Amino acid sequence: MPAISLPARGVLLALGLTAALSACREEEAAEAPELRPVRTVIVQETVAGQTITLSGTVESQVEVDLAFRIGGRLVERPVQVGDTVEAGQPIGRLDPVDEQNALRAAEAALTAAAGQLSEVRANFERQRQLFERDFVSQAGLERAEQQLVSAQGAYDSAEAQASIARRRLADTELLADAPGVVVAVGAEAGEVVQPGRRIVQLARDEGKDAVFDVPTSVIAASPPDPEVSVSLGLSPGVVALGRVREIAPRADAATGTIRVRVGLIDPPAEMRLGSTITGRVHFGGVGGIELPASALTSADGAPAVWVVDPDSPRVMLRPVRVIRFNPATVSIEYGVEIGERVVTAGVQALRPGQEVRLLGDGS
């Protein structure tokens, strides 16, 4: 066997050490597991329930149709849509000629009845005095008394007819019964109107309603007396609160919605009648935990989530109770605590105790 020189032995030794170190590194690399990257969120308390948003309009709580109690030709309607009126202000006037003539005739008949009554009463007094002196029989006194009763009845009838005629003349002028705003008109000057026909529609100054057409499913899920936040469509910063004041007893045949009136509490002046508004109401309000739906997995057929150990980047499978499933989130009743870190992406490839690499909170 040929002798190996000292330089050659050094080279062989260096190659052997290099091979040994490489084998050790490969063994260590094979033993070190690869950290699984996961996305997580920190569990926070949220408000359970849902917020319903609907569009509507502002209307008066009391809207009345003002009409004449008698018919006739409308000669004047001094108000227009949008006008503000006060109590007692004239709204319309009928031609009063016929009613004036009827009143004169009734007053003339009343004057005649009054004269007849005065004469009959005087005659009855004479008959009574003569009867007391035995100059007139009992039958004569009774005839005079009967004439007095008849004359009194004729006078009362004439007085009633005169009162009716005065009222009908007064009814030729239509007055506002309360302050408010004219929101509609039903007749123009020159038209012949019938009793009860709307001349104007008046929105009284007795409060404002936010009026919404609400789906029946929302009505069914609504609490008994929800508080509604109402904002002006063009100025969302103009806000008022309200309570449900009236719910229609039946749904609209065409839309299937139900008309709901919300009484506004101290509405700002900017919320004028007819304004477009947005109403918001929250159903629920109970504190709870809501997680992304992607965090949910299963353990023995039951819902569970992966929770990251705060002391080490290892995951634990934690059973949970789900009380509500939504398309993007799930509501948890118990199983995780506020402040814990829950895996939201990569849950299907994890195993208990596995180390993970966090990609960031809320990522």
C-alpha positions as CSV (number, residue, x, y, z in Angstrom):
1,M,0.0,0.0,0.0
2,P,1.5,3.3,-1.0
3,A,2.2,5.8,1.7
4,I,-0.2,8.9,1.8
5,S,1.6,12.2,2.2
6,L,0.7,14.6,5.0
7,P,-1.0,17.2,2.6
8,A,-3.2,14.5,1.1
9,R,-4.3,13.3,4.6
10,G,-5.4,16.9,5.4
11,V,-7.5,17.1,2.4
12,L,-9.2,13.8,3.1
13,L,-9.9,14.9,6.7
14,A,-11.4,18.2,5.6
15,L,-13.7,16.4,3.1
16,G,-14.8,14.0,5.8
17,L,-15.7,16.8,8.2
18,T,-17.6,18.7,5.5
19,A,-19.7,15.6,4.7
20,A,-20.4,15.0,8.4
21,L,-21.6,18.6,8.9
22,S,-23.8,18.4,5.8
23,A,-25.4,15.2,7.1
24,C,-26.1,16.9,10.5
25,R,-27.7,19.9,8.8
26,E,-29.9,17.7,6.6
27,E,-31.0,15.7,9.7
28,E,-31.8,18.9,11.6
29,A,-33.7,20.3,8.6
30,A,-35.7,17.0,8.4
31,E,-36.5,17.1,12.1
32,A,-37.7,20.8,12.1
33,P,-41.4,21.0,11.0
34,E,-42.5,23.7,8.7
35,L,-44.7,26.4,10.4
36,R,-48.1,26.6,8.9
37,P,-49.1,30.2,8.0
38,V,-52.6,31.2,9.2
39,R,-54.7,34.3,9.4
40,T,-56.3,35.1,12.7
41,V,-58.6,37.6,14.4
42,I,-58.8,38.7,18.1
43,V,-62.2,37.8,19.6
44,Q,-64.2,41.0,20.4
45,E,-67.6,41.6,21.8
46,T,-70.2,42.7,19.2
47,V,-73.8,43.8,19.3
48,A,-76.1,40.9,18.3
49,G,-79.1,41.4,16.1
50,Q,-79.6,43.2,12.8
51,T,-80.1,46.8,11.7
52,I,-83.0,47.5,9.3
53,T,-82.9,50.5,7.0
54,L,-85.9,51.7,5.1
55,S,-86.8,54.8,3.1
56,G,-90.0,56.8,3.7
57,T,-91.5,60.3,3.8
58,V,-92.6,62.9,6.4
59,E,-96.3,63.3,6.8
60,S,-98.6,65.1,9.2
61,Q,-100.1,63.0,12.0
62,V,-103.5,64.6,11.3
63,E,-104.6,65.4,7.7
64,V,-108.2,66.5,7.2
65,D,-110.4,67.3,4.1
66,L,-112.1,70.6,4.5
67,A,-115.5,70.8,2.7
68,F,-118.7,72.8,2.6
69,R,-121.7,71.4,4.4
70,I,-124.0,72.7,1.6
71,G,-123.7,72.8,-2.1
72,G,-123.3,75.7,-4.4
73,R,-121.0,77.6,-6.8
74,L,-117.5,78.1,-5.5
75,V,-116.7,81.8,-6.1
76,E,-113.4,82.0,-4.2
77,R,-110.6,79.8,-2.9
78,P,-107.9,82.1,-1.5
79,V,-105.3,79.4,-0.6
80,Q,-102.9,77.3,-2.6
81,V,-100.9,74.1,-2.0
82,G,-98.1,74.9,0.5
83,D,-99.8,77.8,2.1
84,T,-99.7,78.0,5.9
85,V,-103.1,78.9,7.4
86,E,-104.3,79.8,10.9
87,A,-107.4,78.7,12.7
88,G,-110.4,80.7,11.5
89,Q,-108.8,81.8,8.2
90,P,-111.1,81.7,5.2
91,I,-110.4,78.7,2.9
92,G,-113.3,79.1,0.3
93,R,-116.6,80.9,-0.3
94,L,-119.8,79.9,-2.1
95,D,-122.2,82.2,-3.9
96,P,-124.4,83.4,-0.9
97,V,-127.3,84.9,-2.9
98,D,-129.7,81.9,-2.4
99,E,-128.9,81.6,1.2
100,Q,-129.3,85.3,1.8
101,N,-132.8,85.2,0.3
102,A,-133.7,82.1,2.3
103,L,-132.7,83.9,5.5
104,R,-134.7,87.0,4.7
105,A,-137.8,84.8,4.1
106,A,-137.2,82.9,7.3
107,E,-136.8,86.1,9.3
108,A,-140.0,87.5,7.8
109,A,-141.9,84.3,8.7
110,L,-140.5,84.6,12.2
111,T,-141.6,88.2,12.5
112,A,-145.1,87.2,11.4
113,A,-145.2,84.3,13.9
114,A,-144.0,86.6,16.7
115,G,-146.9,89.1,15.9
116,Q,-149.4,86.3,15.9
117,L,-148.1,84.9,19.2
118,S,-148.3,88.3,20.8
119,E,-151.9,88.8,19.7
120,V,-153.0,85.3,20.8
121,R,-151.3,85.7,24.2
122,A,-153.1,89.0,24.8
123,N,-156.4,87.4,23.9
124,F,-155.7,84.6,26.3
125,E,-155.0,87.0,29.1
126,R,-158.3,88.7,28.5
127,Q,-160.2,85.4,28.4
128,R,-158.5,84.4,31.7
129,Q,-159.5,87.6,33.4
130,L,-163.1,87.3,32.1
131,F,-163.3,83.7,33.3
132,E,-162.2,84.7,36.8
133,R,-165.2,87.2,36.8
134,D,-167.5,84.6,35.4
135,F,-168.0,86.4,32.2
136,V,-166.6,83.6,30.0
137,S,-167.2,79.9,30.3
138,Q,-164.6,77.2,30.8
139,A,-164.8,76.2,27.2
140,G,-164.0,79.7,26.0
141,L,-160.9,79.8,28.2
142,E,-159.7,76.5,26.9
143,R,-160.2,77.6,23.2
144,A,-158.0,80.7,23.9
145,E,-155.4,78.5,25.6
146,Q,-155.4,76.1,22.6
147,Q,-154.8,79.0,20.3
148,L,-151.9,80.2,22.4
149,V,-150.3,76.8,22.3
150,S,-150.7,76.7,18.5
151,A,-149.3,80.2,18.1
152,Q,-146.3,79.3,20.3
153,G,-145.6,76.2,18.2
154,A,-145.7,78.3,15.0
155,Y,-143.3,80.8,16.5
156,D,-140.9,78.1,17.6
157,S,-140.9,76.5,14.2
158,A,-140.3,79.9,12.5
159,E,-137.5,80.6,14.9
160,A,-135.9,77.2,14.1
161,Q,-136.2,77.8,10.3
162,A,-134.5,81.2,10.8
163,S,-131.7,79.6,12.8
164,I,-131.2,77.0,10.0
165,A,-131.2,79.8,7.4
166,R,-128.6,81.8,9.3
167,R,-126.4,78.7,9.7
168,R,-126.6,77.9,6.0
169,L,-125.6,81.4,5.1
170,A,-122.6,81.1,7.5
171,D,-121.8,77.7,5.8
172,T,-121.2,79.5,2.5
173,E,-117.8,80.5,3.9
174,L,-115.3,77.7,4.7
175,L,-112.9,78.4,7.6
176,A,-109.8,76.5,8.7
177,D,-110.6,74.7,12.0
178,A,-106.9,74.5,13.1
179,P,-103.5,75.9,12.1
180,G,-101.7,73.8,9.4
181,V,-100.4,73.6,5.9
182,V,-102.5,73.1,2.7
183,V,-101.2,69.9,1.1
184,A,-103.9,69.4,-1.6
185,V,-106.8,71.1,-3.3
186,G,-110.0,69.6,-4.7
187,A,-111.9,72.3,-6.4
188,E,-111.3,75.5,-8.3
189,A,-113.3,78.8,-8.3
190,G,-116.3,78.7,-10.7
191,E,-117.1,75.0,-10.1
192,V,-120.4,73.9,-8.6
193,V,-119.5,71.7,-5.6
194,Q,-121.6,69.2,-3.7
195,P,-121.8,69.0,0.1
196,G,-118.8,67.1,1.5
197,R,-116.6,67.5,-1.6
198,R,-113.0,68.2,-0.6
199,I,-112.0,71.8,-1.2
200,V,-108.6,71.6,0.4
201,Q,-106.7,69.0,2.4
202,L,-105.1,70.5,5.5
203,A,-102.1,69.0,7.4
204,R,-102.7,70.2,11.0
205,D,-99.8,71.3,13.2
206,E,-100.3,68.4,15.6
207,G,-97.1,66.5,15.1
208,K,-95.3,64.7,12.3
209,D,-95.0,61.1,11.3
210,A,-92.3,59.2,9.5
211,V,-94.2,56.9,7.2
212,F,-92.6,53.6,5.9
213,D,-93.8,50.7,3.8
214,V,-92.3,47.8,5.7
215,P,-92.0,44.1,4.6
216,T,-94.1,41.7,6.6
217,S,-91.0,39.7,7.6
218,V,-89.6,42.8,9.3
219,I,-92.9,43.4,11.1
220,A,-92.9,39.8,12.4
221,A,-89.3,40.1,13.7
222,S,-89.8,43.5,15.3
223,P,-89.9,44.0,19.1
224,P,-93.1,45.5,20.5
225,D,-91.9,49.1,20.8
226,P,-88.6,49.7,18.9
227,E,-86.9,53.1,18.9
228,V,-86.5,54.4,15.3
229,S,-83.7,56.8,14.2
230,V,-84.8,58.9,11.3
231,S,-82.5,61.0,9.2
232,L,-83.2,63.5,6.4
233,G,-82.3,62.0,3.0
234,L,-80.5,65.1,1.6
235,S,-78.9,66.0,5.0
236,P,-78.1,62.8,6.9
237,G,-76.9,64.9,9.8
238,V,-80.5,66.1,10.5
239,V,-81.8,63.3,12.8
240,A,-84.8,62.7,15.0
241,L,-85.9,59.8,17.1
242,G,-89.4,58.3,17.0
243,R,-91.7,55.5,18.2
244,V,-94.1,53.4,16.2
245,R,-97.5,55.0,16.5
246,E,-99.6,53.1,14.0
247,I,-99.4,49.8,12.0
248,A,-101.8,49.2,9.2
249,P,-104.0,46.2,9.9
250,R,-103.5,44.7,6.4
251,A,-100.8,44.5,3.8
252,D,-100.9,46.4,0.5
253,A,-102.3,44.2,-2.2
254,A,-99.8,45.3,-4.8
255,T,-96.5,45.4,-2.8
256,G,-97.2,43.1,0.1
257,T,-95.8,45.7,2.5
258,I,-97.5,47.2,5.6
259,R,-97.8,50.9,6.2
260,V,-96.1,51.9,9.4
261,R,-96.3,55.4,11.0
262,V,-93.6,56.5,13.4
263,G,-94.3,59.5,15.6
264,L,-91.3,61.8,15.5
265,I,-90.2,63.3,18.8
266,D,-89.3,67.0,18.5
267,P,-88.5,66.8,14.8
268,P,-86.2,69.6,13.4
269,A,-87.7,72.2,11.2
270,E,-85.7,70.9,8.2
271,M,-87.9,67.8,8.3
272,R,-90.7,69.4,6.2
273,L,-93.8,67.6,5.1
274,G,-93.1,65.4,2.1
275,S,-89.3,65.2,2.8
276,T,-87.6,61.9,1.9
277,I,-86.1,60.3,5.0
278,T,-84.2,57.2,6.0
279,G,-85.3,55.2,9.1
280,R,-83.0,52.8,11.0
281,V,-84.0,50.4,13.7
282,H,-81.9,47.7,15.4
283,F,-83.4,44.4,16.4
284,G,-81.5,42.7,19.1
285,G,-79.0,44.7,21.2
286,V,-77.7,41.7,23.3
287,G,-73.9,41.5,23.7
288,G,-72.3,38.5,22.0
289,I,-69.4,37.2,19.9
290,E,-69.4,37.2,16.1
291,L,-66.7,35.5,14.0
292,P,-66.0,35.2,10.3
293,A,-67.8,32.1,8.9
294,S,-64.4,30.9,7.6
295,A,-63.2,30.3,11.2
296,L,-65.7,27.5,11.7
297,T,-64.7,23.9,11.5
298,S,-65.9,20.7,13.3
299,A,-64.8,18.4,16.1
300,D,-66.6,15.0,16.3
301,G,-69.4,16.4,14.2
302,A,-69.9,19.5,16.4
303,P,-68.9,23.1,15.5
304,A,-65.4,24.2,16.7
305,V,-62.7,26.8,16.1
306,W,-58.9,26.8,16.2
307,V,-57.7,28.9,19.1
308,V,-54.0,30.0,19.2
309,D,-52.2,29.5,22.5
310,P,-51.1,32.9,23.7
311,D,-47.8,31.6,25.2
312,S,-46.7,29.7,22.1
313,P,-47.7,29.7,18.4
314,R,-49.7,26.4,18.8
315,V,-53.3,25.8,18.0
316,M,-56.0,24.1,20.1
317,L,-59.4,22.9,18.8
318,R,-62.2,24.4,20.8
319,P,-65.8,23.3,20.6
320,V,-68.3,26.2,20.4
321,R,-72.1,26.7,20.3
322,V,-73.3,28.6,17.3
323,I,-76.6,30.5,17.8
324,R,-76.9,32.2,14.3
325,F,-75.5,31.5,10.9
326,N,-75.1,34.3,8.4
327,P,-73.5,34.3,5.0
328,A,-70.3,35.9,6.2
329,T,-70.4,35.5,10.0
330,V,-71.5,33.2,12.8
331,S,-72.7,34.3,16.2
332,I,-71.1,32.3,19.1
333,E,-72.9,31.8,22.4
334,Y,-70.0,30.2,24.2
335,G,-66.7,28.3,23.6
336,V,-64.3,31.3,23.1
337,E,-63.5,34.2,25.3
338,I,-63.0,37.9,24.6
339,G,-59.4,38.6,23.7
340,E,-58.5,35.1,22.4
341,R,-57.0,34.7,19.0
342,V,-59.0,32.5,16.5
343,V,-57.7,31.2,13.2
344,T,-59.8,32.4,10.2
345,A,-57.9,31.0,7.2
346,G,-56.2,27.6,6.9
347,V,-58.4,25.8,9.4
348,Q,-58.8,22.6,7.4
349,A,-55.0,21.8,7.3
350,L,-54.4,22.2,11.1
351,R,-54.0,19.5,13.8
352,P,-54.0,19.9,17.6
353,G,-50.8,21.3,19.0
354,Q,-49.4,22.3,15.6
355,E,-47.2,25.4,15.5
356,V,-48.3,28.1,13.2
357,R,-47.0,31.3,11.8
358,L,-49.3,34.3,12.3
359,L,-49.9,36.5,9.3
360,G,-51.5,39.3,11.3
361,D,-54.5,40.3,13.5
362,G,-57.7,40.7,11.6
363,S,-56.0,39.6,8.3
